[in-house]
Amino acid sequence: MSDNDKTVFVNYEKGAQEPELERTYMELGKAYYEGRFEDPLPELLPLFDKITRLKKESEKDENACPHCGSELKPGSLFCAQCGQRV
């Protein structure tokens, strides 16, 4: 390996949700701005639901050990299951 070669670790599970959430927010804003409907609520409800689902999934990930997936207690510095520092 040369000095310029670097290893990058990526958490695909957590990072995958953020771009989808951003795209959904953009889609919601575009649909609302374009205003192709008299009552926007029925047209926008699926986007509201998708945003809520993605945010809940993201919150679940924050309360789980990145090493073993066990639930973490708020303020934990180490996982009670595997001992991994979080």
Buried (B, 14 or more C-beta within 10 A) or exposed (E): EEEEEEEEEEEEEBEEBEEEBEEBBEBBEEBBEEEEEEEEEEBBEEBEEBBEEBEEBEEEEEEBBBEEEEEBEEEEEEBEEEEEEE
